[in-house]
Amino acid sequence: MKYLKKILLPVILLGAFILSGCSSSTQAKYDATKALGPQVNYTVTGIDAGAGVMDNTQTALEKYGLTQKNWQLQTSSTAAMTSVLDKAIKNKQPIVITGWVPHWMFTKYDLKFLDDPKKVYGESEGIHTIARLGLKKEQPGLYQFLENFNWTSDQLAQVMLQINDGVDPAQAAKNYLKKHPDQLKAWLKNVPEGNGKTVTLAYVAWDSEIASANVAKAALESRGYKVNIRSMDAQPMWTAVATGAADASLSAWLPVTHDAYAEHFKGKYIDVRTNLKGAKTGLAVPTYMTNINSISDLKNK
């Protein structure tokens, strides 16, 4: 999801319109006795063109010999992709998507990642918290919170699902904290009152990071901090932390997705901790496609 770009509404709508033909209600249900390629028009349903998972998927199509079999990657947007996925699953139709966790779609739908023996998508990742140089000395209370903050994909998905269902991100964050008082207490352990100190957190505008930024904001505000959260693309987010324009970010995917930024800004930021383990990207399909379990199966079945 590296270099993920914001997509204007007209583009999202156009992508949804284009993709709707791939999984319309009139399309046949998945048939395990037939070759998969023709059933999905030899198409992997993707997201934004600049996303790292899209770059890796293009590489995967080549390394697994799928390009030679006329497989292609359909560019759209996350909103368009999940809309088509929803329609396909409701009608038990075949679909192959670019997937990643943490994301609400893996909580809402029964999906599975396809095995990647060539390791095109790399191993599992962690989402790291990074901070500007000097933050620990200047704002020890905030730094303590950053050291405390961690959670699981399932916990994060609870917030993402609320947001996907139309709840305002700030309210979804407050709902989560109200439901998990012990977790909030652990995050705020040894964190003194903020007394109105201003905090700026940068985040990448992905569903997972929108959720985590708003939860961190709500948690810190409950301790008396004034928190500003700033949505950015990946490169500006790293730049903001490295230059001190932002105090910290909870959105650094390492060691794969943001590896180039981590190397480029080496020595200009602090890697505070891994706040979420088990992040992953790859190709995914609905679990009812029982005979499709590996990327190689796209070509062979």
C-alpha positions as CSV (number, residue, x, y, z in Angstrom):
1,M,0.0,0.0,0.0
2,K,3.0,2.2,-0.5
3,Y,2.4,5.5,-2.2
4,L,-1.4,5.2,-1.6
5,K,-3.1,8.2,-3.2
6,K,-6.3,9.9,-2.5
7,I,-8.9,9.3,-5.1
8,L,-11.5,11.9,-6.0
9,L,-15.1,10.9,-5.8
10,P,-15.7,10.9,-9.6
11,V,-12.8,8.4,-10.0
12,I,-14.2,6.2,-7.3
13,L,-17.6,6.2,-8.9
14,L,-16.0,5.5,-12.3
15,G,-14.0,2.6,-10.8
16,A,-17.1,1.2,-9.2
17,F,-19.0,1.4,-12.5
18,I,-16.2,-0.3,-14.4
19,L,-15.8,-3.0,-11.9
20,S,-19.5,-3.7,-11.5
21,G,-19.3,-5.6,-14.8
22,C,-16.9,-8.1,-13.2
23,S,-19.3,-9.2,-10.5
24,S,-22.8,-8.3,-11.5
25,S,-25.8,-10.2,-10.0
26,T,-26.2,-11.9,-13.4
27,Q,-22.8,-13.5,-13.3
28,A,-22.7,-17.2,-12.7
29,K,-21.8,-18.6,-9.3
30,Y,-18.4,-20.0,-8.8
31,D,-17.9,-23.5,-10.4
32,A,-14.9,-25.4,-9.0
33,T,-15.1,-27.9,-11.9
34,K,-14.2,-25.2,-14.4
35,A,-11.1,-23.2,-14.9
36,L,-11.0,-20.0,-12.8
37,G,-9.5,-17.6,-15.4
38,P,-12.6,-17.4,-17.7
39,Q,-14.9,-17.1,-14.7
40,V,-13.2,-13.9,-13.6
41,N,-12.2,-12.6,-17.0
42,Y,-8.6,-13.3,-16.0
43,T,-8.8,-10.3,-13.7
44,V,-7.5,-9.5,-10.3
45,T,-9.6,-6.8,-8.8
46,G,-7.3,-4.2,-7.3
47,I,-7.2,-0.8,-5.7
48,D,-5.3,2.5,-6.3
49,A,-2.6,2.4,-8.9
50,G,0.1,3.7,-6.6
51,A,-0.5,1.2,-3.7
52,G,2.4,-1.1,-2.8
53,V,0.1,-4.1,-2.9
54,M,-0.6,-3.2,-6.5
55,D,3.1,-3.1,-7.4
56,N,3.6,-6.4,-5.7
57,T,0.6,-7.9,-7.5
58,Q,1.9,-6.9,-10.9
59,T,5.2,-8.6,-9.9
60,A,3.3,-11.7,-8.8
61,L,1.4,-12.0,-12.1
62,E,4.8,-12.1,-13.9
63,K,6.6,-14.4,-11.4
64,Y,3.8,-16.9,-11.3
65,G,3.4,-17.0,-15.1
66,L,0.0,-15.4,-15.0
67,T,0.8,-12.5,-17.4
68,Q,1.5,-15.0,-20.1
69,K,-1.9,-16.5,-19.5
70,N,-3.5,-13.1,-20.1
71,W,-4.2,-12.3,-16.4
72,Q,-4.4,-8.6,-15.7
73,L,-4.7,-6.3,-12.7
74,Q,-7.8,-4.1,-12.6
75,T,-7.0,-0.7,-11.0
76,S,-9.8,1.1,-9.1
77,S,-10.1,2.2,-5.5
78,T,-10.6,0.5,-2.1
79,A,-14.2,1.7,-2.1
80,A,-14.9,0.3,-5.5
81,M,-13.1,-3.0,-4.8
82,T,-14.9,-3.7,-1.6
83,S,-18.2,-2.8,-3.3
84,V,-17.6,-5.4,-6.0
85,L,-16.4,-7.9,-3.3
86,D,-19.6,-7.5,-1.4
87,K,-21.7,-8.2,-4.5
88,A,-19.7,-11.2,-5.5
89,I,-19.9,-12.8,-2.0
90,K,-23.6,-12.2,-1.7
91,N,-24.1,-14.1,-5.0
92,K,-21.3,-16.7,-4.4
93,Q,-19.5,-15.5,-7.5
94,P,-15.7,-16.0,-8.1
95,I,-13.4,-13.0,-7.4
96,V,-9.7,-12.5,-6.8
97,I,-8.7,-9.3,-4.9
98,T,-5.7,-7.5,-3.6
99,G,-6.1,-7.9,0.2
100,W,-4.4,-6.7,3.4
101,V,-4.9,-7.0,7.1
102,P,-5.8,-5.2,9.3
103,H,-8.9,-4.4,7.3
104,W,-12.6,-4.7,8.1
105,M,-13.3,-6.8,5.1
106,F,-11.5,-9.8,6.7
107,T,-13.8,-9.4,9.7
108,K,-17.0,-8.9,7.7
109,Y,-16.4,-11.5,5.1
110,D,-15.0,-15.1,5.0
111,L,-11.8,-14.5,3.0
112,K,-8.5,-16.3,2.8
113,F,-5.1,-15.2,1.5
114,L,-3.6,-17.3,-1.2
115,D,-0.3,-19.0,-0.4
116,D,2.7,-17.1,-1.9
117,P,5.6,-19.7,-2.0
118,K,7.7,-17.2,-4.0
119,K,7.4,-14.7,-1.2
120,V,6.5,-11.8,-3.6
121,Y,4.5,-10.1,-0.9
122,G,7.2,-10.8,1.8
123,E,6.6,-12.1,5.3
124,S,4.1,-10.6,7.7
125,E,4.7,-7.1,8.8
126,G,4.2,-4.9,11.8
127,I,2.7,-1.5,12.1
128,H,5.2,0.7,13.9
129,T,4.9,3.8,15.9
130,I,7.6,6.4,14.9
131,A,8.4,9.7,16.6
132,R,10.4,12.8,15.9
133,L,13.9,13.2,17.4
134,G,13.8,14.8,20.8
135,L,10.2,13.9,21.6
136,K,11.0,11.8,24.6
137,K,12.9,14.6,26.3
138,E,10.4,17.3,25.3
139,Q,7.2,15.5,25.9
140,P,7.9,12.4,28.1
141,G,4.2,11.9,28.8
142,L,3.3,11.6,25.2
143,Y,6.3,9.4,24.5
144,Q,5.1,7.1,27.4
145,F,1.7,6.8,25.7
146,L,3.4,5.9,22.4
147,E,5.4,3.2,24.2
148,N,2.2,1.8,25.8
149,F,0.0,1.9,22.7
150,N,-0.5,-1.5,21.0
151,W,-3.4,-3.7,20.0
152,T,-4.5,-6.6,17.7
153,S,-5.9,-6.7,14.3
154,D,-9.3,-7.9,15.7
155,Q,-9.4,-5.0,18.1
156,L,-8.6,-2.5,15.4
157,A,-11.2,-4.1,13.1
158,Q,-13.9,-3.3,15.7
159,V,-13.3,0.4,15.0
160,M,-12.9,0.0,11.3
161,L,-16.3,-1.8,11.0
162,Q,-18.1,1.0,12.8
163,I,-16.5,3.6,10.5
164,N,-17.5,1.4,7.5
165,D,-21.0,1.3,8.8
166,G,-21.2,5.1,8.7
167,V,-20.1,6.1,12.3
168,D,-17.9,9.2,12.4
169,P,-14.3,8.1,13.1
170,A,-14.0,10.3,16.2
171,Q,-17.2,8.8,17.6
172,A,-16.2,5.2,16.7
173,A,-12.9,5.8,18.6
174,K,-14.8,7.0,21.7
175,N,-17.2,4.1,21.4
176,Y,-14.3,1.7,21.4
177,L,-12.6,3.3,24.4
178,K,-15.9,3.3,26.4
179,K,-16.2,-0.4,25.7
180,H,-12.6,-1.2,26.6
181,P,-11.8,0.8,29.8
182,D,-9.0,-1.6,30.9
183,Q,-7.2,-1.2,27.6
184,L,-7.4,2.6,27.9
185,K,-6.1,2.4,31.4
186,A,-3.1,0.3,30.2
187,W,-2.4,2.8,27.4
188,L,-2.4,5.7,29.9
189,K,-0.3,4.0,32.5
190,N,2.4,6.5,33.8
191,V,1.1,9.1,31.4
192,P,0.7,12.4,33.4
193,E,-2.1,15.0,32.7
194,G,-1.5,16.8,29.4
195,N,-2.7,20.1,30.7
196,G,-3.6,21.3,27.2
197,K,-0.2,20.4,25.6
198,T,-0.6,20.2,21.8
199,V,0.2,17.0,20.0
200,T,0.3,16.4,16.3
201,L,-0.1,12.9,14.9
202,A,0.4,12.2,11.2
203,Y,-1.3,9.2,9.6
204,V,-1.8,7.6,6.2
205,A,-5.4,7.7,5.0
206,W,-6.0,4.0,5.0
207,D,-8.9,2.5,6.9
208,S,-6.7,1.0,9.5
209,E,-4.7,4.2,10.1
210,I,-7.8,6.4,10.2
211,A,-9.1,4.1,13.0
212,S,-5.8,4.0,15.0
213,A,-5.2,7.8,14.7
214,N,-8.7,8.6,16.0
215,V,-8.4,6.1,18.9
216,A,-5.0,7.6,19.9
217,K,-6.4,11.1,19.7
218,A,-9.4,10.2,21.9
219,A,-7.2,8.4,24.4
220,L,-4.8,11.3,24.7
221,E,-7.6,13.8,24.9
222,S,-9.1,11.9,27.8
223,R,-5.8,12.7,29.6
224,G,-5.9,16.4,28.9
225,Y,-3.9,16.7,25.7
226,K,-4.9,18.7,22.7
227,V,-4.5,16.4,19.7
228,N,-4.3,17.3,16.0
229,I,-4.3,14.5,13.6
230,R,-3.2,15.0,10.0
231,S,-4.0,12.8,7.0
232,M,-1.2,12.4,4.5
233,D,0.2,10.1,1.9
234,A,3.0,7.8,3.0
235,Q,5.9,9.9,1.9
236,P,4.7,13.2,3.4
237,M,3.8,11.3,6.6
238,W,7.4,10.1,7.0
239,T,8.7,13.5,6.0
240,A,6.6,15.2,8.6
241,V,7.9,13.0,11.4
242,A,11.5,13.2,10.2
243,T,11.4,17.0,10.0
244,G,9.5,17.5,13.3
245,A,6.4,18.9,11.6
246,A,4.6,16.0,13.3
247,D,5.3,14.6,16.7
248,A,4.7,11.0,15.8
249,S,2.8,8.5,13.6
250,L,1.2,5.2,14.3
251,S,1.2,4.3,10.6
252,A,4.6,2.9,9.6
253,W,4.3,-0.5,7.9
254,L,7.6,-2.3,8.3
255,P,9.8,-4.0,7.2
256,V,8.2,-4.2,3.7
257,T,5.6,-1.6,2.8
258,H,7.5,1.5,4.0
259,D,11.0,0.1,3.8
260,A,12.2,2.7,1.3
261,Y,11.0,5.5,3.6
262,A,12.6,4.0,6.7
263,E,15.9,3.7,4.9
264,H,15.7,7.2,3.4
265,F,15.0,8.9,6.7
266,K,17.3,6.6,8.8
267,G,18.6,8.6,11.8
268,K,15.9,11.2,11.5
269,Y,13.2,9.5,13.5
270,I,12.8,7.1,16.4
271,D,11.2,3.7,15.9
272,V,9.3,3.6,19.2
273,R,7.6,0.2,19.0
274,T,5.5,-2.2,17.0
275,N,1.9,-1.2,17.8
276,L,0.3,-4.0,15.8
277,K,1.7,-7.4,14.8
278,G,0.7,-9.6,11.9
279,A,-0.1,-7.1,9.2
280,K,-0.1,-8.7,5.8
281,T,-0.8,-8.1,2.1
282,G,-1.4,-10.5,-0.7
283,L,-4.1,-11.9,-3.0
284,A,-7.3,-13.1,-1.4
285,V,-10.4,-15.0,-2.4
286,P,-13.7,-16.0,-0.6
287,T,-13.4,-19.2,1.4
288,Y,-16.1,-20.8,-0.8
289,M,-13.5,-21.0,-3.5
290,T,-12.3,-24.1,-1.7
291,N,-9.9,-25.4,-4.5
292,I,-8.1,-22.1,-4.9
293,N,-5.4,-21.9,-2.2
294,S,-2.3,-20.7,-3.8
295,I,-1.4,-18.0,-6.3
296,S,-0.3,-20.8,-8.6
297,D,-3.8,-22.1,-8.6
298,L,-5.0,-19.1,-10.6
299,K,-3.1,-20.5,-13.5
300,N,-3.5,-24.2,-13.0
301,K,-7.2,-24.4,-12.0
